[in-house]
Amino acid sequence: MELIFALSEQVNYWLQRLEFYEAVPEFLRRAEPASRGLTNGPPYYASKRGGAFQLIRGQRYTVGDAALFPILHVRNSPLRGRF
């Protein structure tokens, strides 16, 4: 079985951080939430370093007996400008 999820960098960060699928240490370092977003009212997600999602996009990860492929929703691509 193959699963393709159109999920944000933030969602993939928490899925890896909470060990739902194999963690990529460099992705976790780059995608870690920055304090500027957490201390804002209301809080929002902003990563500490850019380019984290490119490290995992389209890669194959195993979740149980299924394959998971992180991708961005079509509205988030290309990764520039407003949508």
N, CA, C and O atoms as a MOPAC input file, in Angstrom:
PM7 MOZYME 1SCF
protein

 N      0.84100 1    -1.16500 1     0.00000 1
 C      0.00000 1     0.00000 1     0.00000 1
 C      0.89600 1     1.24000 1     0.00000 1
 O      1.92400 1     1.26700 1     0.67600 1
 N      0.50200 1     2.26400 1    -0.76000 1
 C      1.22900 1     3.53100 1    -0.79500 1
 C      0.30800 1     4.65600 1    -0.36500 1
 O     -0.85100 1     4.71600 1    -0.77500 1
 N      0.83500 1     5.55000 1     0.46700 1
 C      0.08700 1     6.71200 1     0.93000 1
 C      0.80300 1     7.96300 1     0.45300 1
 O      2.01700 1     8.08300 1     0.61700 1
 N      0.07300 1     8.88400 1    -0.12700 1
 C      0.65600 1    10.16300 1    -0.53000 1
 C     -0.09000 1    11.23700 1     0.23600 1
 O     -1.29700 1    11.40500 1     0.06400 1
 N      0.62600 1    11.96800 1     1.08300 1
 C      0.02200 1    13.01100 1     1.90200 1
 C      0.44800 1    14.38300 1     1.42400 1
 O      1.63900 1    14.65400 1     1.26900 1
 N     -0.52000 1    15.24200 1     1.19200 1
 C     -0.22600 1    16.64200 1     0.88200 1
 C     -0.25600 1    17.38800 1     2.20200 1
 O     -1.29900 1    17.90100 1     2.60800 1
 N      0.88100 1    17.44900 1     2.86900 1
 C      0.95000 1    18.02700 1     4.20400 1
 C      2.01700 1    19.10900 1     4.27000 1
 O      3.01000 1    19.06700 1     3.54400 1
 N      1.80300 1    20.04600 1     5.12200 1
 C      2.73000 1    21.15600 1     5.28800 1
 C      4.01800 1    20.71000 1     5.97500 1
 O      4.10100 1    19.61700 1     6.53400 1
 N      5.00600 1    21.57800 1     5.91800 1
 C      6.26200 1    21.33800 1     6.63100 1
 C      5.99300 1    21.15500 1     8.11700 1
 O      6.58800 1    20.29000 1     8.76000 1
 N      5.09500 1    21.97200 1     8.66100 1
 C      4.77200 1    21.89900 1    10.08500 1
 C      4.20800 1    20.53100 1    10.46000 1
 O      4.62400 1    19.94500 1    11.45900 1
 N      3.27600 1    20.02200 1     9.67900 1
 C      2.67700 1    18.71700 1     9.96700 1
 C      3.73000 1    17.62100 1     9.87200 1
 O      3.78800 1    16.74200 1    10.73200 1
 N      4.56100 1    17.66300 1     8.83800 1
 C      5.62100 1    16.66200 1     8.71100 1
 C      6.61600 1    16.75500 1     9.86200 1
 O      7.12000 1    15.73300 1    10.32500 1
 N      6.90300 1    17.97000 1    10.33000 1
 C      7.79300 1    18.13200 1    11.48600 1
 C      7.23600 1    17.35900 1    12.68400 1
 O      7.95400 1    16.58800 1    13.32100 1
 N      5.95700 1    17.57100 1    12.98300 1
 C      5.37900 1    16.90900 1    14.16200 1
 C      5.22000 1    15.40900 1    13.95600 1
 O      5.37500 1    14.64700 1    14.91100 1
 N      4.91500 1    14.96200 1    12.74400 1
 C      4.83800 1    13.52400 1    12.50200 1
 C      6.18800 1    12.85100 1    12.74600 1
 O      6.25200 1    11.76900 1    13.33000 1
 N      7.27000 1    13.49800 1    12.29500 1
 C      8.60300 1    12.93800 1    12.53400 1
 C      8.99700 1    13.07700 1    14.00300 1
 O      9.50800 1    12.13200 1    14.60500 1
 N      8.76400 1    14.22800 1    14.56500 1
 C      9.13700 1    14.49600 1    15.96300 1
 C      8.44300 1    13.52400 1    16.91900 1
 O      9.03600 1    13.09100 1    17.90700 1
 N      7.18800 1    13.18200 1    16.62200 1
 C      6.42400 1    12.25000 1    17.46100 1
 C      6.57600 1    10.80300 1    17.01900 1
 O      5.86700 1     9.91800 1    17.49700 1
 N      7.52600 1    10.56800 1    16.08300 1
 C      7.92400 1     9.23500 1    15.63100 1
 C      6.80600 1     8.45400 1    14.93000 1
 O      6.72700 1     7.23300 1    15.07000 1
 N      5.94100 1     9.14800 1    14.17700 1
 C      4.95600 1     8.45500 1    13.35900 1
 C      5.61000 1     7.87300 1    12.11800 1
 O      5.15100 1     6.86200 1    11.58500 1
 N      6.68600 1     8.51100 1    11.65700 1
 C      7.50900 1     7.91600 1    10.60900 1
 C      8.95400 1     8.34100 1    10.80900 1
 O      9.25300 1     9.25000 1    11.58400 1
 N      9.84500 1     7.66500 1    10.09200 1
 C     11.29000 1     7.83000 1    10.25100 1
 C     11.71800 1     9.30000 1    10.24700 1
 O     11.38700 1    10.05300 1     9.33100 1
 N     12.44500 1     9.68400 1    11.26500 1
 C     12.90700 1    11.06500 1    11.39300 1
 C     14.16900 1    11.30500 1    10.56700 1
 O     15.05300 1    10.45200 1    10.49300 1
 N     14.23000 1    12.46800 1     9.95900 1
 C     15.41800 1    12.93200 1     9.23900 1
 C     16.00700 1    14.04500 1    10.10800 1
 O     15.45300 1    15.14300 1    10.16000 1
 N     17.13000 1    13.77300 1    10.79500 1
 C     17.66800 1    14.73800 1    11.76000 1
 C     17.85500 1    16.15300 1    11.21300 1
 O     17.53200 1    17.11700 1    11.90600 1
 N     18.36300 1    16.30300 1    10.00000 1
 C     18.57200 1    17.63800 1     9.43800 1
 C     17.23400 1    18.33600 1     9.18800 1
 O     17.11900 1    19.54200 1     9.40400 1
 N     16.23400 1    17.59900 1     8.73900 1
 C     14.89900 1    18.17400 1     8.56600 1
 C     14.36500 1    18.67700 1     9.90300 1
 O     13.85000 1    19.79200 1     9.98500 1
 N     14.48400 1    17.86100 1    10.95300 1
 C     13.99300 1    18.26700 1    12.27200 1
 C     14.71100 1    19.51400 1    12.77800 1
 O     14.08500 1    20.38100 1    13.39000 1
 N     16.00700 1    19.61400 1    12.53300 1
 C     16.75500 1    20.81400 1    12.96000 1
 C     16.25900 1    22.05400 1    12.22100 1
 O     16.03300 1    23.09800 1    12.83200 1
 N     16.09200 1    21.93500 1    10.91800 1
 C     15.67400 1    23.09400 1    10.11500 1
 C     14.20500 1    23.46200 1    10.33300 1
 O     13.85900 1    24.64300 1    10.33300 1
 N     13.35000 1    22.47300 1    10.51800 1
 C     11.91400 1    22.70900 1    10.62000 1
 C     11.44700 1    23.02100 1    12.04400 1
 O     10.27100 1    23.31700 1    12.25400 1
 N     12.34000 1    22.95900 1    13.00700 1
 C     11.94600 1    23.25700 1    14.38900 1
 C     11.28900 1    24.63600 1    14.45400 1
 O     11.78700 1    25.58300 1    13.84400 1
 N     10.17700 1    24.76200 1    15.18800 1
 C      9.48300 1    26.04800 1    15.26000 1
 C     10.36900 1    27.14800 1    15.85900 1
 O     11.03900 1    26.94700 1    16.87200 1
 N     10.35100 1    28.30300 1    15.21100 1
 C     11.10200 1    29.46300 1    15.69200 1
 C     10.30500 1    30.14300 1    16.80800 1
 O      9.07400 1    30.14000 1    16.78800 1
 N     10.99800 1    30.71000 1    17.75700 1
 C     10.31900 1    31.33300 1    18.89200 1
 C      9.47800 1    32.53700 1    18.47400 1
 O      8.49400 1    32.86100 1    19.13900 1
 N      9.85400 1    33.20700 1    17.37400 1
 C      9.08200 1    34.38700 1    16.95700 1
 C      7.63800 1    34.03400 1    16.62300 1
 O      6.74000 1    34.84900 1    16.83100 1
 N      7.40700 1    32.84000 1    16.11200 1
 C      6.04400 1    32.42200 1    15.81700 1
 C      5.29800 1    31.96900 1    17.06300 1
 O      4.10700 1    32.23900 1    17.22000 1
 N      6.00600 1    31.28200 1    17.93900 1
 C      5.37200 1    30.75200 1    19.14200 1
 C      4.99700 1    31.84600 1    20.13000 1
 O      4.00800 1    31.71900 1    20.85200 1
 N      5.78400 1    32.92300 1    20.16800 1
 C      5.52100 1    33.99900 1    21.11600 1
 C      4.56500 1    35.04500 1    20.55900 1
 O      4.15700 1    35.95900 1    21.27600 1
 N      4.21400 1    34.91900 1    19.31500 1
 C      3.27100 1    35.84400 1    18.69000 1
 C      1.86100 1    35.54400 1    19.19200 1
 O      1.57400 1    34.41500 1    19.59100 1
 N      0.98700 1    36.53800 1    19.17700 1
 C     -0.40300 1    36.30900 1    19.56600 1
 C     -1.31400 1    36.61200 1    18.40200 1
 O     -1.37100 1    37.77600 1    18.00400 1
 N     -2.03100 1    35.66900 1    17.82000 1
 C     -1.99700 1    34.23900 1    18.10900 1
 C     -0.73300 1    33.58900 1    17.53900 1
 O     -0.14500 1    34.09800 1    16.58400 1
 N     -0.31800 1    32.46200 1    18.13000 1
 C      0.90500 1    31.80500 1    17.65700 1
 C      0.76700 1    31.29900 1    16.22800 1
 O     -0.33500 1    30.98300 1    15.78000 1
 N      1.87600 1    31.22300 1    15.52100 1
 C      1.90100 1    30.67200 1    14.16800 1
 C      3.19200 1    29.89000 1    14.00400 1
 O      4.13500 1    30.04600 1    14.78000 1
 N      3.22000 1    29.04800 1    12.98100 1
 C      4.40900 1    28.24500 1    12.72400 1
 C      5.33600 1    28.97600 1    11.76500 1
 O      4.91900 1    29.44500 1    10.70600 1
 N      6.58000 1    29.06100 1    12.15200 1
 C      7.66400 1    29.53200 1    11.29100 1
 C      8.87200 1    28.69100 1    11.65500 1
 O      9.18300 1    28.53400 1    12.83500 1
 N      9.55500 1    28.14800 1    10.66100 1
 C     10.70800 1    27.29400 1    10.95500 1
 C     11.93700 1    28.13300 1    11.27900 1
 O     12.04600 1    29.29100 1    10.87700 1
 N     12.86200 1    27.51600 1    12.02000 1
 C     14.10600 1    28.20400 1    12.38000 1
 C     14.97700 1    28.46700 1    11.16200 1
 O     15.64600 1    29.49800 1    11.08600 1
 N     14.97400 1    27.54600 1    10.21500 1
 C     15.77200 1    27.68200 1     8.99600 1
 C     14.93300 1    27.29200 1     7.79500 1
 O     14.08800 1    26.40200 1     7.89000 1
 N     15.15300 1    27.93300 1     6.69000 1
 C     14.39900 1    27.63900 1     5.47400 1
 C     14.89600 1    26.39300 1     4.76300 1
 O     15.96800 1    25.86900 1     5.06900 1
 N     14.10800 1    25.93400 1     3.81900 1
 C     14.50500 1    24.82300 1     2.96100 1
 C     14.36900 1    23.44800 1     3.56300 1
 O     14.86800 1    22.47700 1     2.99300 1
 N     13.70700 1    23.33400 1     4.69900 1
 C     13.61000 1    22.03100 1     5.35400 1
 C     12.78800 1    21.04400 1     4.52900 1
 O     13.16200 1    19.87800 1     4.39800 1
 N     11.67100 1    21.50800 1     3.97300 1
 C     10.78700 1    20.57700 1     3.27300 1
 C     11.46200 1    19.93000 1     2.06600 1
 O     11.15600 1    18.78600 1     1.72800 1
 N     12.36900 1    20.64500 1     1.41800 1
 C     13.06100 1    20.08500 1     0.25900 1
 C     13.87400 1    18.83900 1     0.62700 1
 O     14.16500 1    18.01500 1    -0.24000 1
 N     14.23500 1    18.69800 1     1.88400 1
 C     14.99900 1    17.52400 1     2.31800 1
 C     14.16600 1    16.24300 1     2.31300 1
 O     14.71500 1    15.14800 1     2.19200 1
 N     12.84000 1    16.37500 1     2.44300 1
 C     11.99800 1    15.17500 1     2.56800 1
 C     10.97900 1    15.01700 1     1.44000 1
 O     10.41900 1    13.93300 1     1.27700 1
 N     10.72300 1    16.07000 1     0.65600 1
 C      9.64300 1    15.99200 1    -0.33300 1
 C      9.88400 1    14.87400 1    -1.34900 1
 O     10.98300 1    14.70600 1    -1.87700 1
 N      8.82700 1    14.12700 1    -1.59500 1
 C      8.87800 1    13.05600 1    -2.58000 1
 C      9.68900 1    11.84400 1    -2.18100 1
 O      9.76200 1    10.88200 1    -2.94500 1
 N     10.30100 1    11.85800 1    -1.01200 1
 C     11.06500 1    10.69700 1    -0.54700 1
 C     10.10200 1     9.62700 1    -0.05500 1
 O      8.98300 1     9.92800 1     0.36200 1
 N     10.53900 1     8.39500 1    -0.10500 1
 C      9.70500 1     7.26700 1     0.33600 1
 C     10.06400 1     6.90900 1     1.77000 1
 O     11.22800 1     6.67200 1     2.09200 1
 N      9.04500 1     6.87300 1     2.62700 1
 C      9.21400 1     6.47600 1     4.02200 1
 C      8.27700 1     5.32300 1     4.30600 1
 O      7.19400 1     5.24400 1     3.72500 1
 N      8.67800 1     4.43000 1     5.18800 1
 C      7.86900 1     3.27600 1     5.53300 1
 C      7.14500 1     3.53700 1     6.84400 1
 O      7.75000 1     3.91800 1     7.84600 1
 N      5.82800 1     3.32100 1     6.81400 1
 C      4.98500 1     3.45700 1     7.99900 1
 C      4.24000 1     2.13400 1     8.13500 1
 O      3.25600 1     1.88900 1     7.43800 1
 N      4.71700 1     1.29300 1     9.03200 1
 C      4.15100 1    -0.04700 1     9.12900 1
 C      4.44100 1    -0.79100 1     7.84100 1
 O      5.60300 1    -0.97100 1     7.47800 1
 N      3.39200 1    -1.23100 1     7.13800 1
 C      3.58300 1    -1.90700 1     5.85400 1
 C      3.16800 1    -1.01500 1     4.68400 1
 O      2.92900 1    -1.50500 1     3.58100 1
 N      3.08200 1     0.27700 1     4.92400 1
 C      2.68700 1     1.22700 1     3.87200 1
 C      3.85100 1     2.15800 1     3.54900 1
 O      4.75800 1     2.34700 1     4.36000 1
 N      3.80800 1     2.73400 1     2.35100 1
 C      4.81200 1     3.70800 1     1.93300 1
 C      4.19800 1     5.10600 1     2.00900 1
 O      3.06700 1     5.31400 1     1.56700 1
 N      4.93100 1     6.05200 1     2.56000 1
 C      4.46900 1     7.43100 1     2.69100 1
 C      5.38900 1     8.34000 1     1.88600 1
 O      6.61100 1     8.20800 1     1.95400 1
 N      4.80500 1     9.26200 1     1.12400 1
 C      5.55700 1    10.21500 1     0.30800 1
 C      5.11400 1    11.63400 1     0.66700 1
 O      4.02400 1    12.03600 1     0.26200 1
 N      5.91000 1    12.41200 1     1.40900 1
 C      5.51500 1    13.78200 1     1.72600 1
 C      5.55400 1    14.67200 1     0.47400 1
 O      6.55300 1    14.70800 1    -0.24500 1
 N      4.46600 1    15.37700 1     0.23300 1
 C      4.39300 1    16.32800 1    -0.87600 1
 C      3.66500 1    17.57200 1    -0.38300 1
 O      2.96700 1    17.52600 1     0.63000 1
 N      3.82400 1    18.67700 1    -1.09400 1
 C      3.06900 1    19.88600 1    -0.79200 1
 C      1.78200 1    19.89400 1    -1.58000 1
 O      1.71000 1    19.33700 1    -2.67500 1
 N      0.77800 1    20.51500 1    -1.03200 1
 C     -0.47100 1    20.71600 1    -1.75900 1
 C     -0.16600 1    21.57900 1    -2.97200 1
 O      0.72600 1    22.42600 1    -2.90800 1
 N     -0.86700 1    21.39200 1    -4.05800 1
 C     -0.61300 1    22.12000 1    -5.29100 1
 C     -0.67300 1    23.63100 1    -5.07200 1
 O     -0.00600 1    24.37600 1    -5.79100 1
 N     -1.44000 1    24.09300 1    -4.12000 1
 C     -1.52900 1    25.53300 1    -3.84800 1
 C     -0.26000 1    26.06300 1    -3.19000 1
 O     -0.03900 1    27.27400 1    -3.19000 1
 N      0.57600 1    25.19700 1    -2.63200 1
 C      1.81700 1    25.62000 1    -1.99400 1
 C      3.00600 1    25.53300 1    -2.92600 1
 O      4.13500 1    25.79000 1    -2.50700 1
 N      2.78600 1    25.18400 1    -4.16100 1
 C      3.88600 1    25.02200 1    -5.10100 1
 C      3.71100 1    25.97900 1    -6.26300 1
 O      2.58800 1    26.14700 1    -6.73800 1
 N      4.75500 1    26.60600 1    -6.73700 1
 C      6.14400 1    26.52200 1    -6.28800 1
 C      6.32600 1    27.23500 1    -4.95700 1
 O      5.49400 1    28.04200 1    -4.54500 1
 N      7.42500 1    26.92200 1    -4.30100 1
 C      7.68700 1    27.45300 1    -2.96300 1
 C      8.19800 1    28.89100 1    -3.01900 1
 O      9.33100 1    29.16800 1    -2.62500 1
 N      7.36700 1    29.79300 1    -3.50400 1
 C      7.72600 1    31.20200 1    -3.49600 1
 C      6.45000 1    32.01500 1    -3.67800 1
 O      5.48200 1    31.54700 1    -4.28000 1
 N      6.45900 1    33.19600 1    -3.17000 1
 C      5.33300 1    34.09500 1    -3.34300 1
 C      4.08700 1    33.67900 1    -2.59900 1
 O      4.04800 1    32.63600 1    -1.94600 1
 N      3.06500 1    34.51500 1    -2.70700 1
 C      1.78500 1    34.24100 1    -2.06200 1
 C      0.95200 1    33.32000 1    -2.93100 1
 O      1.14700 1    33.24500 1    -4.14400 1
 N      0.01000 1    32.61100 1    -2.29100 1
 C     -0.90700 1    31.78400 1    -3.06000 1
 C     -2.33600 1    32.10800 1    -2.68100 1
 O     -3.26800 1    31.51300 1    -3.22200 1

